[in-house]
Amino acid sequence: MEKILEVMSGKLKGIRAEKGYTQEEIAEKLGIHRETFRKYENDPSMLEIGQFLKILNIYEIETPYFFELIYGKMPNIKKEKEE
């Protein structure tokens, strides 16, 4: 589990940097203190799902895509069920 959290942390930081945001800007958009956002970025296990989804929305990243970045291409479960 720790390894996944490390990867999530790295992806969240990397995406923020790619999008050109500072921690302060994202914290402001979330209505939280920058230090709180820094803690979220460094330890995603502290993130509530609602905040996590807001962050992905700000980054314009769809949730399935974010997890594909971590785990690789996800199988299309719906398609497999139909076969």
N, CA, C and O atoms as CSV, one atom per row, in Angstrom:
chain,resi,resn,atom,element,x,y,z
A,1,MET,N,N,0.826,-1.198,0.000
A,1,MET,CA,C,0.000,0.000,0.000
A,1,MET,C,C,0.872,1.265,0.000
A,1,MET,O,O,0.544,2.252,-0.659
A,2,GLU,N,N,1.985,1.224,0.745
A,2,GLU,CA,C,2.863,2.390,0.781
A,2,GLU,C,C,3.388,2.750,-0.593
A,2,GLU,O,O,3.477,3.928,-0.941
A,3,LYS,N,N,3.737,1.737,-1.377
A,3,LYS,CA,C,4.278,1.979,-2.724
A,3,LYS,C,C,3.247,2.703,-3.590
A,3,LYS,O,O,3.587,3.637,-4.316
A,4,ILE,N,N,1.998,2.274,-3.513
A,4,ILE,CA,C,0.937,2.909,-4.295
A,4,ILE,C,C,0.775,4.369,-3.868
A,4,ILE,O,O,0.602,5.250,-4.711
A,5,LEU,N,N,0.831,4.622,-2.554
A,5,LEU,CA,C,0.703,5.998,-2.074
A,5,LEU,C,C,1.870,6.860,-2.544
A,5,LEU,O,O,1.691,8.041,-2.843
A,6,GLU,N,N,3.066,6.274,-2.610
A,6,GLU,CA,C,4.215,7.007,-3.135
A,6,GLU,C,C,4.006,7.358,-4.604
A,6,GLU,O,O,4.307,8.472,-5.034
A,7,VAL,N,N,3.494,6.410,-5.362
A,7,VAL,CA,C,3.249,6.644,-6.787
A,7,VAL,C,C,2.160,7.704,-6.957
A,7,VAL,O,O,2.294,8.610,-7.779
A,8,MET,N,N,1.071,7.588,-6.170
A,8,MET,CA,C,0.002,8.592,-6.242
A,8,MET,C,C,0.546,9.976,-5.922
A,8,MET,O,O,0.232,10.948,-6.609
A,9,SER,N,N,1.360,10.061,-4.879
A,9,SER,CA,C,1.947,11.336,-4.487
A,9,SER,C,C,2.762,11.922,-5.640
A,9,SER,O,O,2.631,13.101,-5.969
A,10,GLY,N,N,3.593,11.096,-6.241
A,10,GLY,CA,C,4.413,11.549,-7.364
A,10,GLY,C,C,3.576,12.002,-8.541
A,10,GLY,O,O,3.882,13.010,-9.177
A,11,LYS,N,N,2.506,11.249,-8.835
A,11,LYS,CA,C,1.638,11.620,-9.963
A,11,LYS,C,C,0.916,12.929,-9.684
A,11,LYS,O,O,0.823,13.786,-10.562
A,12,LEU,N,N,0.401,13.091,-8.459
A,12,LEU,CA,C,-0.294,14.342,-8.133
A,12,LEU,C,C,0.640,15.540,-8.258
A,12,LEU,O,O,0.257,16.578,-8.797
A,13,LYS,N,N,1.867,15.393,-7.757
A,13,LYS,CA,C,2.847,16.480,-7.868
A,13,LYS,C,C,3.214,16.735,-9.328
A,13,LYS,O,O,3.302,17.881,-9.767
A,14,GLY,N,N,3.428,15.646,-10.074
A,14,GLY,CA,C,3.825,15.772,-11.472
A,14,GLY,C,C,2.758,16.425,-12.324
A,14,GLY,O,O,3.059,17.289,-13.148
A,15,ILE,N,N,1.515,16.021,-12.131
A,15,ILE,CA,C,0.421,16.605,-12.904
A,15,ILE,C,C,0.281,18.084,-12.572
A,15,ILE,O,O,0.096,18.911,-13.464
A,16,ARG,N,N,0.370,18.417,-11.282
A,16,ARG,CA,C,0.267,19.826,-10.889
A,16,ARG,C,C,1.357,20.645,-11.585
A,16,ARG,O,O,1.098,21.732,-12.101
A,17,ALA,N,N,2.564,20.113,-11.590
A,17,ALA,CA,C,3.677,20.823,-12.234
A,17,ALA,C,C,3.452,20.948,-13.739
A,17,ALA,O,O,3.692,22.008,-14.319
A,18,GLU,N,N,2.990,19.865,-14.373
A,18,GLU,CA,C,2.719,19.899,-15.816
A,18,GLU,C,C,1.668,20.948,-16.161
A,18,GLU,O,O,1.751,21.611,-17.195
A,19,LYS,N,N,0.685,21.087,-15.286
A,19,LYS,CA,C,-0.388,22.054,-15.524
A,19,LYS,C,C,0.025,23.475,-15.158
A,19,LYS,O,O,-0.697,24.430,-15.443
A,20,GLY,N,N,1.195,23.610,-14.522
A,20,GLY,CA,C,1.713,24.937,-14.199
A,20,GLY,C,C,1.126,25.563,-12.948
A,20,GLY,O,O,1.169,26.783,-12.793
A,21,TYR,N,N,0.579,24.754,-12.055
A,21,TYR,CA,C,0.000,25.271,-10.814
A,21,TYR,C,C,1.011,25.199,-9.679
A,21,TYR,O,O,1.875,24.322,-9.647
A,22,THR,N,N,0.885,26.138,-8.752
A,22,THR,CA,C,1.640,26.064,-7.499
A,22,THR,C,C,0.745,25.411,-6.449
A,22,THR,O,O,-0.469,25.310,-6.624
A,23,GLN,N,N,1.361,24.974,-5.363
A,23,GLN,CA,C,0.563,24.429,-4.260
A,23,GLN,C,C,-0.402,25.486,-3.738
A,23,GLN,O,O,-1.546,25.178,-3.405
A,24,GLU,N,N,0.053,26.709,-3.669
A,24,GLU,CA,C,-0.774,27.809,-3.177
A,24,GLU,C,C,-2.020,27.989,-4.044
A,24,GLU,O,O,-3.117,28.174,-3.516
A,25,GLU,N,N,-1.865,27.937,-5.356
A,25,GLU,CA,C,-3.005,28.108,-6.266
A,25,GLU,C,C,-4.036,27.003,-6.086
A,25,GLU,O,O,-5.238,27.266,-6.045
A,26,ILE,N,N,-3.567,25.776,-5.978
A,26,ILE,CA,C,-4.509,24.663,-5.814
A,26,ILE,C,C,-5.185,24.743,-4.459
A,26,ILE,O,O,-6.392,24.526,-4.353
A,27,ALA,N,N,-4.423,25.050,-3.427
A,27,ALA,CA,C,-5.002,25.194,-2.089
A,27,ALA,C,C,-6.094,26.253,-2.090
A,27,ALA,O,O,-7.146,26.070,-1.478
A,28,GLU,N,N,-5.842,27.361,-2.779
A,28,GLU,CA,C,-6.830,28.433,-2.856
A,28,GLU,C,C,-8.102,27.957,-3.561
A,28,GLU,O,O,-9.211,28.253,-3.117
A,29,LYS,N,N,-7.937,27.223,-4.655
A,29,LYS,CA,C,-9.097,26.709,-5.387
A,29,LYS,C,C,-9.906,25.723,-4.533
A,29,LYS,O,O,-11.125,25.624,-4.675
A,30,LEU,N,N,-9.215,24.999,-3.646
A,30,LEU,CA,C,-9.884,24.034,-2.765
A,30,LEU,C,C,-10.421,24.681,-1.498
A,30,LEU,O,O,-11.200,24.069,-0.767
A,31,GLY,N,N,-10.005,25.923,-1.235
A,31,GLY,CA,C,-10.437,26.613,-0.025
A,31,GLY,C,C,-9.750,26.087,1.226
A,31,GLY,O,O,-10.340,26.062,2.306
A,32,ILE,N,N,-8.488,25.663,1.071
A,32,ILE,CA,C,-7.725,25.144,2.201
A,32,ILE,C,C,-6.381,25.866,2.276
A,32,ILE,O,O,-6.003,26.584,1.350
A,33,HIS,N,N,-5.677,25.675,3.358
A,33,HIS,CA,C,-4.355,26.264,3.538
A,33,HIS,C,C,-3.337,25.508,2.694
A,33,HIS,O,O,-3.479,24.305,2.475
A,34,ARG,N,N,-2.309,26.210,2.221
A,34,ARG,CA,C,-1.278,25.577,1.399
A,34,ARG,C,C,-0.610,24.416,2.122
A,34,ARG,O,O,-0.301,23.397,1.504
A,35,GLU,N,N,-0.387,24.558,3.406
A,35,GLU,CA,C,0.258,23.484,4.179
A,35,GLU,C,C,-0.615,22.226,4.190
A,35,GLU,O,O,-0.095,21.112,4.135
A,36,THR,N,N,-1.914,22.396,4.258
A,36,THR,CA,C,-2.818,21.245,4.209
A,36,THR,C,C,-2.717,20.560,2.859
A,36,THR,O,O,-2.671,19.332,2.779
A,37,PHE,N,N,-2.682,21.355,1.800
A,37,PHE,CA,C,-2.548,20.761,0.465
A,37,PHE,C,C,-1.208,20.051,0.323
A,37,PHE,O,O,-1.139,18.976,-0.273
A,38,ARG,N,N,-0.141,20.638,0.863
A,38,ARG,CA,C,1.174,19.999,0.817
A,38,ARG,C,C,1.123,18.623,1.486
A,38,ARG,O,O,1.705,17.658,0.990
A,39,LYS,N,N,0.424,18.547,2.609
A,39,LYS,CA,C,0.279,17.259,3.306
A,39,LYS,C,C,-0.489,16.262,2.435
A,39,LYS,O,O,-0.128,15.087,2.372
A,40,TYR,N,N,-1.543,16.728,1.766
A,40,TYR,CA,C,-2.304,15.856,0.866
A,40,TYR,C,C,-1.410,15.307,-0.244
A,40,TYR,O,O,-1.444,14.118,-0.559
A,41,GLU,N,N,-0.619,16.188,-0.821
A,41,GLU,CA,C,0.259,15.780,-1.916
A,41,GLU,C,C,1.309,14.780,-1.458
A,41,GLU,O,O,1.625,13.829,-2.173
A,42,ASN,N,N,1.843,14.995,-0.274
A,42,ASN,CA,C,2.886,14.109,0.239
A,42,ASN,C,C,2.345,12.802,0.814
A,42,ASN,O,O,3.051,11.794,0.847
A,43,ASP,N,N,1.099,12.821,1.263
A,43,ASP,CA,C,0.483,11.615,1.827
A,43,ASP,C,C,-0.974,11.545,1.369
A,43,ASP,O,O,-1.873,11.973,2.092
A,44,PRO,N,N,-1.210,11.003,0.160
A,44,PRO,CA,C,-2.573,10.955,-0.378
A,44,PRO,C,C,-3.566,10.176,0.479
A,44,PRO,O,O,-4.775,10.304,0.284
A,45,SER,N,N,-3.076,9.364,1.430
A,45,SER,CA,C,-4.010,8.637,2.299
A,45,SER,C,C,-4.784,9.600,3.194
A,45,SER,O,O,-5.819,9.230,3.747
A,46,MET,N,N,-4.294,10.831,3.344
A,46,MET,CA,C,-4.981,11.845,4.146
A,46,MET,C,C,-6.132,12.497,3.381
A,46,MET,O,O,-6.987,13.152,3.978
A,47,LEU,N,N,-6.151,12.319,2.069
A,47,LEU,CA,C,-7.174,12.948,1.220
A,47,LEU,C,C,-8.528,12.268,1.372
A,47,LEU,O,O,-8.632,11.043,1.308
A,48,GLU,N,N,-9.550,13.069,1.572
A,48,GLU,CA,C,-10.913,12.552,1.486
A,48,GLU,C,C,-11.255,12.439,0.011
A,48,GLU,O,O,-10.734,13.194,-0.811
A,49,ILE,N,N,-12.115,11.512,-0.324
A,49,ILE,CA,C,-12.438,11.259,-1.738
A,49,ILE,C,C,-12.952,12.518,-2.420
A,49,ILE,O,O,-12.626,12.765,-3.582
A,50,GLY,N,N,-13.740,13.311,-1.727
A,50,GLY,CA,C,-14.272,14.536,-2.323
A,50,GLY,C,C,-13.175,15.512,-2.707
A,50,GLY,O,O,-13.223,16.109,-3.783
A,51,GLN,N,N,-12.197,15.678,-1.847
A,51,GLN,CA,C,-11.076,16.565,-2.146
A,51,GLN,C,C,-10.249,16.007,-3.296
A,51,GLN,O,O,-9.814,16.751,-4.174
A,52,PHE,N,N,-10.036,14.697,-3.286
A,52,PHE,CA,C,-9.288,14.049,-4.362
A,52,PHE,C,C,-9.969,14.303,-5.708
A,52,PHE,O,O,-9.302,14.649,-6.683
A,53,LEU,N,N,-11.286,14.135,-5.766
A,53,LEU,CA,C,-12.027,14.355,-7.011
A,53,LEU,C,C,-11.986,15.824,-7.430
A,53,LEU,O,O,-11.917,16.126,-8.621
A,54,LYS,N,N,-12.028,16.738,-6.460
A,54,LYS,CA,C,-11.913,18.170,-6.780
A,54,LYS,C,C,-10.552,18.479,-7.398
A,54,LYS,O,O,-10.452,19.251,-8.352
A,55,ILE,N,N,-9.509,17.869,-6.843
A,55,ILE,CA,C,-8.163,18.092,-7.373
A,55,ILE,C,C,-8.086,17.602,-8.815
A,55,ILE,O,O,-7.578,18.307,-9.687
A,56,LEU,N,N,-8.593,16.387,-9.064
A,56,LEU,CA,C,-8.571,15.871,-10.435
A,56,LEU,C,C,-9.380,16.761,-11.365
A,56,LEU,O,O,-8.996,16.961,-12.518
A,57,ASN,N,N,-10.488,17.296,-10.882
A,57,ASN,CA,C,-11.312,18.201,-11.683
A,57,ASN,C,C,-10.536,19.475,-12.026
A,57,ASN,O,O,-10.583,19.944,-13.164
A,58,ILE,N,N,-9.834,20.025,-11.058
A,58,ILE,CA,C,-9.021,21.224,-11.313
A,58,ILE,C,C,-7.960,20.913,-12.361
A,58,ILE,O,O,-7.698,21.731,-13.243
A,59,TYR,N,N,-7.351,19.736,-12.268
A,59,TYR,CA,C,-6.308,19.343,-13.221
A,59,TYR,C,C,-6.882,18.879,-14.561
A,59,TYR,O,O,-6.136,18.591,-15.497
A,60,GLU,N,N,-8.215,18.811,-14.643
A,60,GLU,CA,C,-8.916,18.338,-15.839
A,60,GLU,C,C,-8.459,16.924,-16.216
A,60,GLU,O,O,-8.181,16.622,-17.377
A,61,ILE,N,N,-8.393,16.066,-15.179
A,61,ILE,CA,C,-8.003,14.670,-15.341
A,61,ILE,C,C,-9.177,13.810,-14.913
A,61,ILE,O,O,-9.706,13.984,-13.816
A,62,GLU,N,N,-9.590,12.886,-15.764
A,62,GLU,CA,C,-10.660,11.969,-15.391
A,62,GLU,C,C,-10.110,10.912,-14.440
A,62,GLU,O,O,-8.973,10.463,-14.582
A,63,THR,N,N,-10.926,10.522,-13.475
A,63,THR,CA,C,-10.501,9.570,-12.452
A,63,THR,C,C,-9.941,8.279,-13.045
A,63,THR,O,O,-8.862,7.857,-12.629
A,64,PRO,N,N,-10.623,7.625,-14.004
A,64,PRO,CA,C,-10.052,6.390,-14.556
A,64,PRO,C,C,-8.673,6.612,-15.173
A,64,PRO,O,O,-7.787,5.766,-15.045
A,65,TYR,N,N,-8.494,7.746,-15.840
A,65,TYR,CA,C,-7.196,8.036,-16.455
A,65,TYR,C,C,-6.112,8.163,-15.390
A,65,TYR,O,O,-5.002,7.664,-15.573
A,66,PHE,N,N,-6.427,8.828,-14.278
A,66,PHE,CA,C,-5.445,8.977,-13.208
A,66,PHE,C,C,-4.974,7.607,-12.726
A,66,PHE,O,O,-3.778,7.386,-12.533
A,67,PHE,N,N,-5.922,6.690,-12.535
A,67,PHE,CA,C,-5.534,5.364,-12.049
A,67,PHE,C,C,-4.833,4.544,-13.126
A,67,PHE,O,O,-4.043,3.657,-12.805
A,68,GLU,N,N,-5.105,4.823,-14.383
A,68,GLU,CA,C,-4.341,4.181,-15.453
A,68,GLU,C,C,-2.882,4.637,-15.407
A,68,GLU,O,O,-1.977,3.860,-15.712
A,69,LEU,N,N,-2.657,5.886,-15.030
A,69,LEU,CA,C,-1.289,6.372,-14.891
A,69,LEU,C,C,-0.540,5.602,-13.802
A,69,LEU,O,O,0.675,5.420,-13.886
A,70,ILE,N,N,-1.264,5.158,-12.795
A,70,ILE,CA,C,-0.656,4.441,-11.673
A,70,ILE,C,C,-0.545,2.949,-11.954
A,70,ILE,O,O,0.515,2.351,-11.764
A,71,TYR,N,N,-1.635,2.354,-12.404
A,71,TYR,CA,C,-1.695,0.900,-12.556
A,71,TYR,C,C,-1.479,0.399,-13.976
A,71,TYR,O,O,-1.298,-0.799,-14.190
A,72,GLY,N,N,-1.497,1.298,-14.938
A,72,GLY,CA,C,-1.458,0.881,-16.329
A,72,GLY,C,C,-2.874,0.793,-16.872
A,72,GLY,O,O,-3.839,1.077,-16.163
A,73,LYS,N,N,-2.991,0.403,-18.114
A,73,LYS,CA,C,-4.305,0.327,-18.778
A,73,LYS,C,C,-5.225,-0.607,-18.019
A,73,LYS,O,O,-4.872,-1.754,-17.744
A,74,MET,N,N,-6.398,-0.116,-17.685
A,74,MET,CA,C,-7.386,-0.908,-16.955
A,74,MET,C,C,-8.243,-1.681,-17.959
A,74,MET,O,O,-8.561,-1.169,-19.032
A,75,PRO,N,N,-8.609,-2.897,-17.612
A,75,PRO,CA,C,-9.476,-3.654,-18.517
A,75,PRO,C,C,-10.860,-3.027,-18.591
A,75,PRO,O,O,-11.332,-2.429,-17.624
A,76,ASN,N,N,-11.501,-3.167,-19.731
A,76,ASN,CA,C,-12.856,-2.665,-19.889
A,76,ASN,C,C,-13.800,-3.723,-19.321
A,76,ASN,O,O,-14.179,-4.660,-20.024
A,77,ILE,N,N,-14.175,-3.577,-18.073
A,77,ILE,CA,C,-14.984,-4.572,-17.375
A,77,ILE,C,C,-16.344,-4.733,-18.039
A,77,ILE,O,O,-16.834,-5.852,-18.191
A,78,LYS,N,N,-16.949,-3.630,-18.431
A,78,LYS,CA,C,-18.272,-3.692,-19.061
A,78,LYS,C,C,-18.199,-4.517,-20.339
A,78,LYS,O,O,-19.061,-5.362,-20.579
A,79,LYS,N,N,-17.184,-4.282,-21.159
A,79,LYS,CA,C,-17.040,-5.019,-22.403
A,79,LYS,C,C,-16.819,-6.503,-22.144
A,79,LYS,O,O,-17.375,-7.343,-22.851
A,80,GLU,N,N,-16.003,-6.840,-21.126
A,80,GLU,CA,C,-15.727,-8.239,-20.816
A,80,GLU,C,C,-16.985,-8.957,-20.342
A,80,GLU,O,O,-17.164,-10.137,-20.645
A,81,LYS,N,N,-17.860,-8.273,-19.606
A,81,LYS,CA,C,-19.088,-8.879,-19.117
A,81,LYS,C,C,-20.032,-9.230,-20.269
A,81,LYS,O,O,-20.760,-10.219,-20.195
A,82,GLU,N,N,-20.020,-8.429,-21.322
A,82,GLU,CA,C,-20.922,-8.649,-22.458
A,82,GLU,C,C,-20.515,-9.844,-23.273
A,82,GLU,O,O,-21.366,-10.440,-23.933
A,83,GLU,N,N,-19.248,-10.227,-23.261
A,83,GLU,CA,C,-18.763,-11.323,-24.102
A,83,GLU,C,C,-19.117,-12.673,-23.556
A,83,GLU,O,O,-18.774,-13.691,-24.157
